[in-house]
């Protein structure tokens, strides 16, 4: 037992809108956020999201089954989903609480999501993306800072979140705002609320949850470094053969693989196909030096691999303590 029945509640528009106890969502991380993790987050009072990633119908069906009857959501890489939109129909057949779209135009998929009764979550990295999300009728916008692990862009959480909050207040006041990127504890949750967000989406912290599909060797490597040990790069996409839009890079550990290839992109592209089988084998083996280890700057705030429920319990308790401490401060003069 994690004592969740006694856990403090931070009530926000997000908890009210989604009917959840705590304003915490887990990121739909490709290859890491399966049904077990999503269900664990939901059962602990947040909302868990399965990572639909690049699209694998068999994997998606298996992970929805692994989630059982938990009320969860699912996320997709939008530019990849556009190549196989039937995956969205498949996900919606499970009546998810929400569908999250990231890294592409959400508008072609918005009607189907709304018609199915799921909330539309759009992850954005710029103000232009936010305007597209508003036009698509997003129920929630996730403002993702460059601190995040995996794919993202250049803006930092500290300025992006309040700027998006101001935009929503002016043009879409009913659209909720969630902060993402570098948030791994209660300090980050409290800070996000102070910046104008209604809650947070955490990736790296749940990537290091015991229910995640992350290889233990990768979790161990992440726990042994800090935020200085991560880097935004493109070598991992070249190695895997994914043609990402140029606006997005991916944050991973700055390991031997990245150092070997990041500054030789042309040579890497020329050799990548012949090296791909070996790369995939090393991924399966959990080699932390020879492949991308997908974690963000928050790795320096993560010191253990624990169940998702314990992560939520700790985060909410820390956030309440921070808010209480700030509330006790007095303004001089």
N, C-alpha and C positions, 0 to 999 in steps of 0.2 A: 504494500500500500504506500502511495506517495502522499497521503493526506489531502487529496484533492478536494474532498468535501469541506475542508476547513480553509481552503486556499482563498486569499483575498480576491475580490473581483474588481477589475478596472472596466467600468461600464463606459462605452463610447458608442458613437453612431454605428460603428462596425459590428459590435456585439449585438446591438439591437437589430440591425438590418439582416444579419446572417443567422441570428438566433444561436449565437455561440457564447460561451462563458468568458473567454479571454480574447483580447484583440490581437491574436497571433495566427498567422497562416504559415504553413510550410511551403517552401518553393517547390514547384513541379520539376525537379532536377532530372534531366534525362539520364537514364541508366542507374540512378541512385534512389529516386523517390518512387518506390513501388507501393503496392496496396497495403502491405503491413505497416509501413511508416505512415502513410496517409491516415489509415484507420487509427493508429495509436495517437496521432495528433488530435484527431477529432474526438476520440474517447476521453482525451485529457482536457477538452474544453476549447480547443482551437478549431481550425478547419484545415484538414490535410488535403493536399493535391497530389495526384499521381502525375508523374512526368511522362507525357505522351511522346516527347522528343521528336525524332525524325520520322516516326510512323512505322509501327510494326503491329499489325492487327492481332497476331497471335499473342505477343507480349502484352498488349493492352488488355485483351480478354482475360489473360491469366492474372494480371495484377488487379483488375476489378474484382475478380473472384477472390483473390487473397484479402481484399478489404472487407469481405463479408457484407453485412448489412449496414456498415458504417456510412454515415452521411458525409461524403467526400466530394472533391472536385477533381478536375483534370486540366493539365496545361499542355499547350502545343507550341512548337516553333512555327510561326505563322507562314513564313515563306516556304517551309517544307510541307506544311499541311496543304497549301495551295496545289501541290502536285498530286495529292491523294485525299481530296476532301471527304471521301467516304469514311475516313477514320473519325472525323467529327461526328458523323451520323452514328457510327458505332459507339462512340463514347456517350453520346446523348441518349442512346437506348438504355443506358444504365441509370438514367435520371440523376445525373450529378447535381450537387448544389450549385456548382459554378464551373464555368470553362474559362481558363486564362489563356490569352493569346499574346505572344511576345515576338518581337523582331519581324514586323511586317504589317501590312495594312489589314486591320481587323474588319473593315467594313463589308467585304464580300461574305463573311461568315456570321455577321451579327444577327441577321434575321432568323437564321436557323436556330441559333442559340436562344434567342428570346422566345421564339415560337415553342421551344421545348420546355420553357419554364425555368431554365437555368440562368443564374446571374452571369453577366458578361464582365470579366476582369481583363483589363488591357494593361500590360506592362509597357512603360514608356521610359525613354532616356533623354528626351528633349522636350521643349515646349511645343515644337511642331508635332511631335508624336502625341502630346497631350490633346492638341486640337483635333487630331484625327480620331482619337479615342472618344472625345466628346461628340464628334459628328457621328460616330458609330453607335452612340447611345450607351456607352459603358456605364455599368452600375458602380464599378470600382476601378480606380486607376492606381497602379503600382508604380511609383516613381523610383526607379532603380539607379543608384549611384555607381560610379566606377569602382568603388571599393568591393563590389560583389564578386564572388567567384563565378567562374563560367563566363558566358558571353554577356557583353554590355558595351557601354560607350565611354564618354569622357567626363560627363558632369558628375560632381560630387554630391552626396546626400545633403550636406549642410546647406547648400544653396538651392539645389534642385527642388527639394521637398517644399520649402516655403514659397518658392516661385510658382510651383504648380498649385499649391494651396490658394494663392492669391488669384490665379487664373480661374480655378474652379469657383471660388467665391463670387467672381464676377460673371462667369458665363454658364456655369453648371453647378449651382449650389447644392443640388441633391446628389451629385456624384461624390462618392466617398474616396478618400485618399489613403493609401497604404505606402509606407516607406520601406525600402529594401536596399541592402548594400552595407556591409560592415556591422550589421546588428546581430549580436550574439548573446546579449545579457540584458538585465533589467535597466542598466544605464542607457543602453541603446533604445529600449522601448520607451523609457521616460523622455529621452531626448526627441524621439520621433513625434511623440504627442505634443511636446513643446513647440516643435517646428510646424505644427498644424495638421499632422497626419491623424487618422482615426485608428490606426493600428500599424502593425508591422508584418512583413513577410520575411521569414528567416530561411536562408539556404544553408550556408556553411555549418551553422550550429546543428541543424538536423542532418546534414551530410555526415556528421560525426555522432549520430544517434545509433544505438545498438540495433534498431529495426531497419536502418538504411541498407541499401544493396551495395554500398561502398565496400571495396575490398579492405579488410583489416590492415593490410600493409600500407595502404594509402592513408588510412586514418592515423596510423602510428607515425608516418612521416610528417603529416600535418601537425600533429601534436608536439613534434620536436622542433618546430620552427616558429616564426612569428610573421607579422604582416610584412616586414621587410623582405621576407623570403618568397614573396609572390610577385608575379609579373603579368602584364597584359601582353599577349603574343598571338601569332597566327600559325605557328608550326604544328600545333595539334590538329588543326583543321586540314592542313595539307596532308599530314600523315594519314588521316582517316578518309580523305577524299571528299570532304564536305565543302561545297562552294558557297561560303558565307558572304553576305553582302559586305562590301568594304567598310561600311560605317561601324561594324562590330568586330571587336577583338575578344579574346577569352583570357580570363585571369586563371592561372594555375601556379603551382609551385615552380620556382625558378631552379629546376633540377638539371641534371646532365643532358637529358634529351633536349630541353629548350635551349640550353647554352650551345649545344652542338649544331642546331638547325635554324634557330630563329633568324640569324643574320645571313643565311644562305638560302633564301626562298626559291630562287630560280633552280639552283642545284637540287634542292629538296623536291620541288615539283617534278623534276625530271626523273628522280629516283623513287618517288613515293609509292607508285603502284607496285614496283618490284619488292619494296620493303613492307608492304601492307600486311601480308600474312604474318610476318615476324612481329610487327607492331601489335596486331590483334592478339597474338599468342602471349605477348608480354603483358598486355592489358588483363587477359584472363588469369595470368599467373600473379598479378598484383605487383609487378616490378615497379617500385616507386621512383626509380632513376631513369628508366628507359621509355616512359610514356607520360602523358599529361595527368597530373594529379589535380583534380578540379576543386579547388578551395580558394576562398577569397581572403582579403586582408584580415577578416575576423579570426583567422586561424590563430593569431596571437592571443585571442581571448578564450580559446577553447583548450581545456586542460584535461578533459576526460571523455570517454565514450560511455554514455549512459542512455537509459530509455527516454523516449520522447516525452513521456509524462513527467519525468524528473526535470527535464530541460524546461518545460513550461512552468512547473512548480517553482523552480529556482528563479526563472526570469520574472515571473509576476511578483514574487515576494521581493526581489531586488528592486523592481520598478516602484512598488508601493513604498519601500523604504526611502528611495530617492525622492519621490514626490512628497512624502511626509517631511523629510529633512528640508527640502526647499520651501515647503509651506511654513516652516517654523522660522525662516530667516526674516529679519526685520530690516526695513529700509530706513537708513539714517537720514536725519535732516527734517 
